[in-house]
Amino acid sequence: MLSRYLWDIVLQRGPEYRGLVTATWDLLRGDTSSWPDRDFYLELIRASGQPALDVGCATGRLLLDYRAQGIDIDGADESAEMLDLCREKAAELGIEVALYQQRMEELRLPRTYATILVPSSSFQLLNRPTDAEQALRRFSDHLQPGGLLVMSFMELWRAGEPLRQERLAEQAKRPADGATIRHWEDSQFEPQEQIARALGRYEIAVGGATTETVHHEYWIRWYTQRQARELYFRNGFDDLSVVREFTRQPAIERNRMFCVIGHKPRPID
């Protein structure tokens, strides 16, 4: 068992999204237009107001869709290569978009927002509790009074489940040459720390033979519904709701995918 000090050293390094991981990002996800979070976040933006900020925007799955519909929304991501692809896609679509290469716990942007969304459980990549707390404070600083913060969460492991899981996470054919791209994921769970170590393996296969293999390692922290709610409360958010997946229905204990919605308090006159 690692000590708290050693865990802190292990978790200092965040994931790197570059090379083959970035180049195949959109291909492996395919058509995302029917993903349920698309309309969920859009409805929240329209209800809470603009401008909005997409934290962990990656190649612009949600961001460019919303910009095409006239939504005033900016994007932030740690990966320079993800943002480069997002800019290329925006240029092809004739869309102007403001993008910022910043870590979420170090966020310093030139304006504030009525709505901040952190989709795809990206917040859980902040695997050190101190970084998670700092990110909530940075989000609050970038929200207008009464502004809304919505983040999605996945509870990755529960008692009695295997401590290791290997699976073929994604697979797709590359149109340019017909090569098969496979993303394997080997997850090892540390229940005491509520941390999963994910070892990703990206393979390119041509004619049945693997021609290239790239490894990608990252650590991800999971939260229970109660822990996610308390995280919001500790950092000054109120009017909280925890909803099932990407609906407005209250989450119940068995829901392992959920979203937390909270507001920055308005000043008291």
Secondary structure, 3 states (H helix, E strand, C coil): CCCHHHHHHHCCCCCCCCCHHHHCHHHHHCCCCCCHHHHHHHHHHHHHCCCEEEECCCCCCCHHHHHHCCCCEEEEECCHHHHHHHHHHHHHHCCCCCEEECCHHHCCCCCCEEEEEECCCHHHHCCCHHHHHHHHHHHHHCEEEEEEEEEEEECCCCCCCCCEEEEEEEEEECCCCCCEEEEEEEEEEECCCCEEEEEEEEEEEECCEEEEEEEEEEEEECCCHHHHHHHHHHCCCEEEEEEECCCCCECCCCCCEEEEEEECCCCCC
